[in-house]
Amino acid sequence: LTKYFDGSVNTSPDSPRQPHVRFTLRRRDGSPLRVNATFKNCTFDDDPCVQIQLHTEQDYVSPSRKPAAAIPWRYYASLAFLIVFSLLPPALLPGLNIDNDPRVYFPDDEPAVILDEKLRAQFPNDQLYILLFEGLALFSDDVLNAYHQLVRTLEMNPLVDKVYGVTTQDHIAGSEDGFLIEPLINTSELAKTTALERQQQAISDRFAKNALVSSDGSAISMVIAPIALENSMQRLQLERIILEAVEKARLAKHLTAQTGFIPLDIAELRSMMRDNMIFIPATIMIGLLLIWWLFRRWLAVILGGISIGVVVNSTIALYVLAGQPFTLISSMVPPLLSALTIAALVHLYNALQYAAQRGKSGQARLQHALAEIRRPALFTALTTAAGMLSLATSPIPAIRTFGLVSAAGVMLIYLVVVVILPPIIKMWDKATWPRTGAGLRWMDKIVRPLYRAGIRHPAWVLGLTVIVLGAGIPALWNVKVETNLQEFFAPDHPTRRDTDYFESKMAGTGSLDVIFETGERDGLKKPEYLAFIRSFQSWAEKLPEIDKTVSAADFIEEMHWG
């Protein structure tokens, strides 16, 4: 054996051809046992060593060549689990309800939600899609006819409840018998008026000004009020329908801005989908590359990819099974669980590698690794899940659901890594684990001084931590609370840019509903109540945040003027 010991010292540990010899041992009953021995140069606790790996012929038999009766049932159970949870959750994901409606962030018993539901039972939906048109000859026959045809086309769509435009908006005018209600711009009588007259008539209407037509007459808008849409995907479908109709009406060259709640929600949806398409694959690829860099085992990489897919897809499928909306907050679940799964896998593979360095192989290596990580991994999973479950106390449904689902995902990580994978590793892990790679050596060089300093000087470490945290306390006053969804986008984002441009031409796109109740039948017909509402409007219009107010009192006043 001395020759092989010396040969291993002179052979690189990374060489594919290590010194090896075949010899025969005698069992206790005297029967022969043929063994292949491989001698490999390695280090253990920074001391040079020679690792001897013994393999029998049975060790080289792959599971595919073993008789079914010789394969443990746990292997079949683990394999079935991975197959089922790799195929079933993706089949459920098409039913995922992606929704960023602000109402999904409020509990059902929130006063604002109850009031809004009561208001929407009698008044139109405030989730609007607004189009802004500009260009030469905006009030010409061709443009107005195309504009009116676009209104009628959209009104016929089942997703649209009502369309407000300059060719359909009611205009109150005086007549010999009192007043007359007619379209602001009647497309059936365009021959009786000039483009300039139509422009002036639109600007002079108190309801259309700065809502459907700009004060200088250079732009007109179209406001589409849909039916109560269920989720963001339906709003995305509505956008496609609207833009196709605009293109068909040959008004695309006049369309300069799209704004309102629905374009904002669609922008959030696209941002969420784009981020997921970037960060989820990036997290997985970086994690798998890290596993390969640390352990140089294809088995580790393949099982890592399968584990991440099972954990992430199964956890997201819980949103479908629970009937909960998938929101911007929910989009943090996939990258979070991907990273935690990779961390758990690194712990398992690291324990297998250290067991291999101690001369263990086969089942003994796996058992040693599991004995090292089972309890720490369990406590880590429980504490992490407990932290996630603390979010279940939040009154915001989206955060509460995120906490519950994430906690379930963390426990699923423990189940997959510590319970499901080991029987598969036991069956297929026949090769040697390379000695500590460059990645682990660099990590050891960084981590070793840190944990030694923490053990040897705990008081200094705690004191320094308190000082650093204390120095950061003044920065808490610089935290800005912002709920304006427009501020979530950069100033040059198309949605924010269109909104800012629209508001430079028209009134603001945000609305505030104020409800007046008299407590008596037909009370709002009494002049004193109408006068009170009008005085409230006059007060509100003086506020710098208010562009325009509209109420029933305005319509009654306009009829009197007519």
NORDAMO-V480582 format. One record per residue. N is the residue number from 1. RES is the residue in three letters. PHI is phi in whole degrees, -180 to 180 (NA if undefined). PSI is psi in radians with two decimals (NA if undefined). D_LAST is the distance of its C-alpha to the last C-alpha in Angstrom with 1 decimal. Layout:
N,RES,PHI,PSI,D_LAST  N,RES,PHI,PSI,D_LAST
This chain:
1,LEU,NA,-0.39,113.5  2,THR,-60,-0.64,114.1  3,LYS,-61,-0.67,113.6  4,TYR,-78,-0.55,110.1  5,PHE,-63,-0.82,109.3  6,ASP,-64,-0.65,110.3  7,GLY,-65,-0.62,108.4  8,SER,-70,-0.57,105.2  9,VAL,-66,-0.59,105.5  10,ASN,-92,0.10,105.8  11,THR,-113,2.37,102.9  12,SER,-64,2.41,99.3  13,PRO,-61,-0.43,97.2  14,ASP,-89,-0.03,94.6  15,SER,-68,2.39,97.2  16,PRO,-70,-0.29,96.7  17,ARG,-112,1.75,100.5  18,GLN,-100,2.66,101.9  19,PRO,-57,2.32,105.6  20,HIS,-148,2.73,106.1  21,VAL,-149,2.64,109.1  22,ARG,-114,2.27,109.7  23,PHE,-147,3.06,112.3  24,THR,-118,2.30,113.2  25,LEU,-106,2.82,113.2  26,ARG,-110,2.22,115.0  27,ARG,-73,3.04,113.2  28,ARG,-63,-0.58,114.9  29,ASP,-85,0.08,116.2  30,GLY,91,-0.10,117.7  31,SER,-76,2.61,115.2  32,PRO,-78,2.59,114.0  33,LEU,-132,1.87,110.5  34,ARG,-80,2.26,109.6  35,VAL,-130,2.42,107.4  36,ASN,-103,2.20,105.7  37,ALA,-112,2.30,105.5  38,THR,-118,2.34,103.3  39,PHE,-111,2.17,104.0  40,LYS,-134,2.31,101.1  41,ASN,-73,2.30,101.0  42,CYS,-153,3.12,98.4  43,THR,-125,2.54,97.8  44,PHE,-137,2.02,97.4  45,ASP,55,0.75,96.4  46,ASP,68,0.19,97.1  47,ASP,-106,2.41,100.7  48,PRO,-68,2.38,102.0  49,CYS,-143,2.95,102.7  50,VAL,-121,2.13,103.5  51,GLN,-94,2.20,101.4  52,ILE,-107,2.12,103.3  53,GLN,-113,2.18,101.3  54,LEU,-107,2.28,103.1  55,HIS,-133,2.35,101.8  56,THR,-92,3.00,103.5  57,GLU,-64,-0.54,103.0  58,GLN,-66,-0.48,100.7  59,ASP,-66,-0.42,98.3  60,TYR,-93,0.02,97.6  61,VAL,-83,2.11,96.6  62,SER,-74,2.76,92.9  63,PRO,-58,-0.53,90.9  64,SER,-69,-0.35,90.5  65,ARG,-101,-0.11,94.3  66,LYS,-81,2.57,95.0  67,PRO,-65,2.58,95.4  68,ALA,-58,-0.62,92.5  69,ALA,-68,-0.39,94.6  70,ALA,-86,-0.13,95.5  71,ILE,-94,2.23,91.8  72,PRO,-60,2.60,90.6  73,TRP,-66,-0.45,87.8  74,ARG,-64,-0.54,85.7  75,TYR,-64,-0.81,85.4  76,TYR,-63,-0.72,84.0  77,ALA,-64,-0.76,81.6  78,SER,-66,-0.73,80.3  79,LEU,-64,-0.74,80.0  80,ALA,-64,-0.70,78.1  81,PHE,-60,-0.84,75.7  82,LEU,-65,-0.66,74.9  83,ILE,-67,-0.83,74.4  84,VAL,-63,-0.81,72.1  85,PHE,-84,-0.02,70.0  86,SER,-91,-0.45,69.8  87,LEU,-103,-0.66,68.5  88,LEU,-71,-0.89,66.6  89,PRO,-57,-0.77,64.0  90,PRO,-59,-0.49,62.8  91,ALA,-70,-0.40,62.2  92,LEU,-89,-0.39,59.8  93,LEU,-63,-0.50,57.9  94,PRO,-59,-0.37,55.5  95,GLY,-87,0.15,54.0  96,LEU,-67,2.24,53.2  97,ASN,-94,1.65,49.6  98,ILE,-85,2.02,48.5  99,ASP,-148,2.19,45.4  100,ASN,-115,0.36,44.0  101,ASP,-57,2.32,40.9  102,PRO,-55,-0.46,40.6  103,ARG,-67,-0.40,40.8  104,VAL,-73,-0.21,44.4  105,TYR,-94,0.02,45.4  106,PHE,-118,2.49,44.4  107,PRO,-68,2.73,46.2  108,ASP,-64,-0.49,44.6  109,ASP,-92,0.16,44.8  110,GLU,-66,2.26,43.0  111,PRO,-53,-0.68,40.1  112,ALA,-64,-0.65,37.7  113,VAL,-69,-0.78,38.7  114,ILE,-61,-0.75,38.3  115,LEU,-66,-0.69,34.8  116,ASP,-66,-0.71,33.7  117,GLU,-63,-0.68,35.0  118,LYS,-65,-0.68,33.2  119,LEU,-68,-0.77,29.9  120,ARG,-72,-0.28,30.5  121,ALA,-69,-0.38,31.2  122,GLN,-121,-0.33,27.5  123,PHE,-122,2.81,25.7  124,PRO,-64,2.81,26.2  125,ASN,-66,2.40,29.3  126,ASP,-96,0.10,29.1  127,GLN,-88,1.74,32.0  128,LEU,-113,2.74,30.2  129,TYR,-120,2.03,31.5  130,ILE,-114,2.29,29.4  131,LEU,-113,2.47,30.1  132,LEU,-119,2.23,29.5  133,PHE,-117,2.40,29.7  134,GLU,-141,2.97,30.5  135,GLY,135,3.08,32.3  136,LEU,-72,2.61,32.2  137,ALA,56,0.73,29.8  138,LEU,-64,-0.52,27.6  139,PHE,-105,0.37,24.7  140,SER,-76,2.91,27.2  141,ASP,-60,-0.81,27.4  142,ASP,-63,-0.81,30.4  143,VAL,-68,-0.76,29.2  144,LEU,-68,-0.64,25.8  145,ASN,-65,-0.74,27.5  146,ALA,-65,-0.70,30.1  147,TYR,-61,-0.81,27.6  148,HIS,-66,-0.66,25.8  149,GLN,-65,-0.64,29.2  150,LEU,-63,-0.73,30.1  151,VAL,-59,-0.85,27.1  152,ARG,-66,-0.65,28.2  153,THR,-63,-0.78,31.8  154,LEU,-69,-0.62,31.3  155,GLU,-64,-0.46,29.2  156,MET,-80,-0.22,32.3  157,ASN,-76,2.37,34.6  158,PRO,-65,-0.33,35.8  159,LEU,-84,-0.16,35.6  160,VAL,-106,2.31,31.9  161,ASP,-91,-0.83,29.3  162,LYS,-157,2.60,26.0  163,VAL,-124,2.24,25.2  164,TYR,-106,2.21,22.0  165,GLY,-152,2.96,21.5  166,VAL,-69,-0.35,19.2  167,THR,-93,-0.10,19.8  168,THR,-124,-0.24,19.0  169,GLN,-66,2.32,16.4  170,ASP,-69,2.41,13.1  171,HIS,-124,2.24,10.1  172,ILE,-96,2.12,6.5  173,ALA,-132,2.70,5.1  174,GLY,-73,2.69,4.0  175,SER,-146,3.06,7.3  176,GLU,-64,-0.54,9.9  177,ASP,-94,-0.04,10.1  178,GLY,147,-1.62,6.7  179,PHE,-143,2.82,5.0  180,LEU,-129,2.36,7.6  181,ILE,-107,2.10,9.6  182,GLU,-145,2.89,12.2  183,PRO,-60,2.55,14.8  184,LEU,-57,-0.81,14.2  185,ILE,-127,1.95,17.2  186,ASN,-88,1.90,18.2  187,THR,-70,-0.30,22.0  188,SER,-80,-0.13,22.6  189,GLU,-128,0.56,21.0  190,LEU,-64,-0.49,22.5  191,ALA,-67,-0.33,24.5  192,LYS,-86,-0.16,21.5  193,THR,-133,2.80,20.7  194,THR,-98,2.92,23.1  195,ALA,-60,-0.70,23.7  196,LEU,-66,-0.69,22.6  197,GLU,-64,-0.70,19.1  198,ARG,-64,-0.73,18.8  199,GLN,-61,-0.81,19.9  200,GLN,-66,-0.66,17.5  201,GLN,-64,-0.71,14.5  202,ALA,-66,-0.74,16.0  203,ILE,-67,-0.58,16.8  204,SER,-75,-0.25,13.3  205,ASP,-76,2.15,11.9  206,ARG,-65,-0.51,12.6  207,PHE,-84,-0.60,14.1  208,ALA,-80,-0.52,16.2  209,LYS,-61,2.25,17.5  210,ASN,64,0.18,21.1  211,ALA,-121,-0.89,21.0  212,LEU,-111,-0.31,20.8  213,VAL,-143,2.45,21.1  214,SER,-72,2.79,23.0  215,SER,-64,-0.43,21.7  216,ASP,-98,0.03,23.9  217,GLY,75,0.21,23.1  218,SER,-87,-0.15,26.8  219,ALA,-148,2.55,26.4  220,ILE,-127,2.68,24.4  221,SER,-121,2.94,25.2  222,MET,-138,2.22,25.6  223,VAL,-111,2.07,25.8  224,ILE,-106,2.10,28.2  225,ALA,-105,1.94,28.4  226,PRO,-82,3.02,31.8  227,ILE,-69,3.09,33.2  228,ALA,-69,1.76,35.4  229,LEU,-79,2.54,38.1  230,GLU,-82,-0.59,41.6  231,ASN,-158,-3.13,43.1  232,SER,-69,-0.51,43.2  233,MET,-66,-0.62,44.9  234,GLN,-68,-0.62,42.0  235,ARG,-68,-0.62,39.6  236,LEU,-65,-0.68,42.1  237,GLN,-63,-0.70,41.9  238,LEU,-63,-0.71,38.1  239,GLU,-59,-0.77,38.4  240,ARG,-61,-0.73,40.9  241,ILE,-64,-0.76,38.6  242,ILE,-65,-0.82,35.6  243,LEU,-67,-0.61,37.8  244,GLU,-65,-0.67,39.5  245,ALA,-68,-0.68,36.2  246,VAL,-62,-0.74,35.1  247,GLU,-64,-0.73,38.5  248,LYS,-66,-0.60,38.2  249,ALA,-79,-0.02,34.8  250,ARG,61,0.68,36.6  251,LEU,-112,0.15,34.2  252,ALA,-62,-0.61,36.9  253,LYS,-71,-0.34,37.4  254,HIS,-92,-0.25,33.7  255,LEU,-77,2.05,34.0  256,THR,-115,-0.23,34.7  257,ALA,-159,2.59,34.2  258,GLN,-131,2.21,34.2  259,THR,-148,-3.07,33.3  260,GLY,109,3.12,32.3  261,PHE,-64,-0.74,34.4  262,ILE,-67,-0.84,36.0  263,PRO,-58,-0.61,37.3  264,LEU,-66,-0.77,38.7  265,ASP,-63,-0.70,40.4  266,ILE,-66,-0.66,41.9  267,ALA,-63,-0.69,43.1  268,GLU,-63,-0.74,44.9  269,LEU,-61,-0.83,46.3  270,ARG,-64,-0.68,47.7  271,SER,-63,-0.75,49.1  272,MET,-64,-0.78,50.8  273,MET,-65,-0.71,52.2  274,ARG,-64,-0.78,53.4  275,ASP,-62,-0.73,55.1  276,ASN,-65,-0.67,56.8  277,MET,-67,-0.40,58.0  278,ILE,-92,-0.93,59.5  279,PHE,-78,-0.61,60.8  280,ILE,-66,-0.93,62.1  281,PRO,-61,-0.65,64.4  282,ALA,-64,-0.76,65.2  283,THR,-61,-0.77,66.3  284,ILE,-66,-0.80,68.4  285,MET,-64,-0.76,70.0  286,ILE,-63,-0.72,70.9  287,GLY,-64,-0.77,72.3  288,LEU,-69,-0.65,74.4  289,LEU,-65,-0.65,75.6  290,LEU,-63,-0.74,76.6  291,ILE,-62,-0.76,78.5  292,TRP,-66,-0.71,80.3  293,TRP,-64,-0.64,81.0  294,LEU,-81,-0.64,82.5  295,PHE,-122,-0.33,84.4  296,ARG,52,0.76,84.9  297,ARG,-128,2.10,84.8  298,TRP,-64,-0.57,82.8  299,LEU,-60,-0.73,83.1  300,ALA,-64,-0.71,81.3  301,VAL,-67,-0.79,78.4  302,ILE,-64,-0.84,78.0  303,LEU,-64,-0.56,78.0  304,GLY,-65,-0.79,75.6  305,GLY,-63,-0.74,73.0  306,ILE,-64,-0.73,73.3  307,SER,-63,-0.76,73.0  308,ILE,-62,-0.76,69.8  309,GLY,-61,-0.76,68.3  310,VAL,-64,-0.81,69.2  311,VAL,-66,-0.88,68.0  312,VAL,-67,-0.87,64.6  313,ASN,-64,-0.71,63.7  314,SER,-66,-0.66,64.9  315,THR,-70,-0.76,62.9  316,ILE,-64,-0.59,59.6  317,ALA,-63,-0.39,60.2  318,LEU,-63,-0.56,60.0  319,TYR,-62,-0.66,56.2  320,VAL,-69,-0.82,56.0  321,LEU,-65,-0.61,58.3  322,ALA,-86,-0.11,56.5  323,GLY,68,0.52,53.1  324,GLN,-100,2.54,51.9  325,PRO,-72,2.57,49.5  326,PHE,-96,1.95,51.2  327,THR,-111,-3.08,49.3  328,LEU,-60,-0.63,49.9  329,ILE,-66,-0.70,52.3  330,SER,-64,-0.47,54.2  331,SER,-66,-0.20,54.8  332,MET,-78,-0.27,57.4  333,VAL,-63,-0.88,59.6  334,PRO,-59,-0.92,61.2  335,PRO,-66,-0.58,62.4  336,LEU,-63,-0.89,63.5  337,LEU,-70,-0.54,65.6  338,SER,-62,-0.80,67.0  339,ALA,-65,-0.73,68.3  340,LEU,-68,-0.62,69.7  341,THR,-65,-0.76,71.4  342,ILE,-63,-0.70,73.0  343,ALA,-62,-0.75,74.2  344,ALA,-65,-0.70,75.9  345,LEU,-64,-0.70,77.5  346,VAL,-62,-0.68,78.9  347,HIS,-62,-0.79,80.5  348,LEU,-64,-0.85,82.1  349,TYR,-66,-0.63,83.3  350,ASN,-65,-0.70,84.6  351,ALA,-66,-0.66,86.6  352,LEU,-64,-0.69,88.1  353,GLN,-66,-0.76,89.0  354,TYR,-66,-0.61,90.8  355,ALA,-65,-0.68,92.6  356,ALA,-65,-0.64,93.7  357,GLN,-68,-0.38,95.1  358,ARG,-90,0.21,97.1  359,GLY,86,0.14,98.8  360,LYS,-90,2.60,97.0  361,SER,-147,2.89,95.9  362,GLY,62,-2.43,94.6  363,GLN,-65,-0.62,93.7  364,ALA,-63,-0.67,95.3  365,ARG,-65,-0.77,93.0  366,LEU,-66,-0.77,89.9  367,GLN,-62,-0.71,91.0  368,HIS,-63,-0.73,91.8  369,ALA,-65,-0.77,88.3  370,LEU,-65,-0.66,86.6  371,ALA,-63,-0.53,88.7  372,GLU,-76,-0.63,87.5  373,ILE,-110,-0.23,83.8  374,ARG,-59,-0.92,83.1  375,ARG,-71,-0.80,82.7  376,PRO,-58,-0.71,81.0  377,ALA,-66,-0.67,78.5  378,LEU,-65,-0.81,77.9  379,PHE,-65,-0.67,77.3  380,THR,-62,-0.79,75.1  381,ALA,-63,-0.75,73.0  382,LEU,-66,-0.76,72.8  383,THR,-69,-0.68,71.7  384,THR,-65,-0.76,69.2  385,ALA,-63,-0.65,67.7  386,ALA,-64,-0.70,67.7  387,GLY,-62,-0.71,65.7  388,MET,-66,-0.71,63.2  389,LEU,-65,-0.42,63.1  390,SER,-63,-0.43,62.1  391,LEU,-70,-0.29,58.7  392,ALA,-67,-0.24,58.3  393,THR,-83,-0.11,57.6  394,SER,-69,2.44,54.4  395,PRO,-74,-0.20,51.2  396,ILE,-84,2.04,49.6  397,PRO,-56,-0.71,50.3  398,ALA,-64,-0.69,50.7  399,ILE,-71,-0.70,53.3  400,ARG,-61,-0.78,55.0  401,THR,-66,-0.70,55.4  402,PHE,-58,-0.76,56.6  403,GLY,-64,-0.77,59.3  404,LEU,-67,-0.80,60.5  405,VAL,-67,-0.74,60.6  406,SER,-64,-0.69,62.3  407,ALA,-63,-0.73,64.9  408,ALA,-63,-0.68,65.7  409,GLY,-65,-0.67,66.0  410,VAL,-64,-0.75,68.4  411,MET,-68,-0.55,70.7  412,LEU,-66,-0.62,70.5  413,ILE,-59,-0.80,71.8  414,TYR,-62,-0.75,74.9  415,LEU,-61,-0.79,75.4  416,VAL,-69,-0.83,75.4  417,VAL,-76,-0.70,77.4  418,VAL,-97,-0.42,80.0  419,VAL,-110,-0.79,80.3  420,ILE,-82,-0.79,79.3  421,LEU,-70,-0.66,80.6  422,PRO,-53,-0.79,84.1  423,PRO,-60,-0.59,85.6  424,ILE,-72,-0.72,84.3  425,ILE,-63,-0.72,85.7  426,LYS,-60,-0.65,89.0  427,MET,-78,-0.63,89.3  428,TRP,-107,-0.26,88.3  429,ASP,-85,1.48,89.2  430,LYS,-107,-0.34,92.8  431,ALA,-81,2.97,92.7  432,THR,-84,2.64,93.4  433,TRP,-90,2.21,90.7  434,PRO,-59,2.76,91.2  435,ARG,-65,2.97,92.2  436,THR,-51,2.11,89.6  437,GLY,-79,3.11,87.6  438,ALA,-61,-0.61,86.4  439,GLY,-62,-0.87,83.1  440,LEU,-67,-0.60,84.6  441,ARG,-64,-0.75,87.1  442,TRP,-64,-0.73,84.3  443,MET,-63,-0.71,82.4  444,ASP,-62,-0.68,85.6  445,LYS,-65,-0.56,86.2  446,ILE,-81,-0.76,82.8  447,VAL,-78,-0.65,82.8  448,ARG,-57,-0.83,86.4  449,PRO,-64,-0.54,86.2  450,LEU,-69,-0.87,83.0  451,TYR,-72,-0.50,84.4  452,ARG,-67,-0.70,87.7  453,ALA,-66,-0.67,86.0  454,GLY,-66,-0.60,84.0  455,ILE,-78,-0.71,87.1  456,ARG,-82,-0.51,89.4  457,HIS,-132,1.06,86.9  458,PRO,-63,-0.66,84.4  459,ALA,-64,-0.76,83.8  460,TRP,-64,-0.71,83.1  461,VAL,-64,-0.80,80.7  462,LEU,-65,-0.73,78.8  463,GLY,-64,-0.77,78.7  464,LEU,-64,-0.66,77.4  465,THR,-63,-0.76,74.7  466,VAL,-63,-0.71,73.6  467,ILE,-64,-0.77,73.5  468,VAL,-64,-0.77,71.4  469,LEU,-64,-0.71,68.9  470,GLY,-64,-0.64,68.8  471,ALA,-66,-0.42,68.2  472,GLY,-88,-0.13,65.1  473,ILE,-61,-0.76,63.5  474,PRO,-58,-0.46,61.7  475,ALA,-69,-0.30,59.9  476,LEU,-63,-0.52,58.2  477,TRP,-73,-0.19,55.8  478,ASN,-90,-0.07,54.7  479,VAL,-71,2.21,53.4  480,LYS,-107,2.20,49.6  481,VAL,-88,2.16,47.6  482,GLU,-137,2.17,44.8  483,THR,-114,-0.01,42.6  484,ASN,-73,1.98,40.1  485,LEU,-64,-0.43,41.1  486,GLN,-62,-0.57,40.1  487,GLU,-73,-0.19,42.9  488,PHE,-74,-0.24,45.4  489,PHE,-108,2.68,45.2  490,ALA,-66,2.68,46.5  491,PRO,-57,-0.48,44.1  492,ASP,-94,0.14,45.0  493,HIS,-67,2.43,44.4  494,PRO,-53,-0.72,41.9  495,THR,-66,-0.79,39.7  496,ARG,-70,-0.65,39.5  497,ARG,-65,-0.74,39.2  498,ASP,-64,-0.71,36.3  499,THR,-64,-0.79,34.5  500,ASP,-62,-0.68,35.1  501,TYR,-69,-0.74,34.0  502,PHE,-61,-0.77,30.7  503,GLU,-70,-0.33,30.0  504,SER,-76,-0.35,30.7  505,LYS,-100,-0.65,27.9  506,MET,-123,-2.89,25.4  507,ALA,-78,3.01,25.1  508,GLY,-66,2.79,28.1  509,THR,-92,-0.24,29.1  510,GLY,-86,2.52,30.2  511,SER,-127,2.64,27.9  512,LEU,-128,2.11,28.4  513,ASP,-94,2.24,27.0  514,VAL,-116,2.18,26.7  515,ILE,-101,2.31,26.7  516,PHE,-114,2.22,25.5  517,GLU,-128,2.35,27.2  518,THR,-96,-0.36,27.1  519,GLY,80,0.07,30.2  520,GLU,-138,2.67,28.7  521,ARG,-64,2.30,27.0  522,ASP,56,0.50,23.2  523,GLY,-65,-0.55,23.6  524,LEU,-72,-0.11,20.6  525,LYS,-81,-0.26,18.4  526,LYS,-76,2.38,19.8  527,PRO,-57,-0.65,18.0  528,GLU,-64,-0.63,21.1  529,TYR,-71,-0.73,21.4  530,LEU,-64,-0.67,17.8  531,ALA,-66,-0.64,18.5  532,PHE,-65,-0.76,21.8  533,ILE,-62,-0.76,20.4  534,ARG,-65,-0.63,18.1  535,SER,-68,-0.62,21.1  536,PHE,-63,-0.74,23.2  537,GLN,-61,-0.75,20.9  538,SER,-61,-0.69,21.2  539,TRP,-66,-0.76,25.0  540,ALA,-66,-0.67,25.3  541,GLU,-68,-0.27,23.5  542,LYS,-83,-0.23,26.2  543,LEU,-73,2.46,28.9  544,PRO,-66,-0.37,30.6  545,GLU,-84,-0.15,30.7  546,ILE,-105,2.25,26.9  547,ASP,-96,-0.68,24.8  548,LYS,-157,2.53,21.5  549,THR,-130,2.58,20.1  550,VAL,-140,2.40,17.6  551,SER,-150,3.04,17.2  552,ALA,-62,-0.52,15.4  553,ALA,-62,-0.58,14.1  554,ASP,-64,-0.74,12.1  555,PHE,-67,-0.73,10.3  556,ILE,-64,-0.72,9.8  557,GLU,-63,-0.71,8.6  558,GLU,-66,-0.66,6.1  559,MET,-65,-0.66,4.9  560,HIS,-65,-0.72,5.3  561,TRP,-64,-0.68,3.8  562,GLY,-62,NA,0.0
